[in-house]
Amino acid sequence: MKSFVATAAAATIGAAASASAFVADAPLCSTCSSPSASQLQMSTPTNNDLPKMSQAIPFLARPKYLDGTLAGDVGFDPLGFVSNPEQLMQYREAEIKHAR
């Protein structure tokens, strides 16, 4: 009978320990609050804010249509393929399609 109680107690302790993995964690900061949607604003860079040279290839001038509005835009168009905004969007779609 004693071994049954010890086994049952060990099983209960083990179950309690594994159940703690499913308990939600406490917030990291009790006084912190998340910003509301009205406080979050996206800023669009102006031509004065952009670097004159490409960040991808620092010795080349920044391409005209790569103005920082697209995600990951670091001014990479070393061969000058983009000659208008519509063409930029076509190249962007091709990059997404081919997962690059």
Buried (B, 14 or more C-beta within 10 A) or exposed (E): EEEEEEEEEEEEEEEEEEEEEEEEEEEEEEEEEEEEEEEEEEEEEEEEEBEEEBBBBEEBEBBBBBBBEEEEBEBBBEEEEBEEEEEBEEEBEEEEEEEE
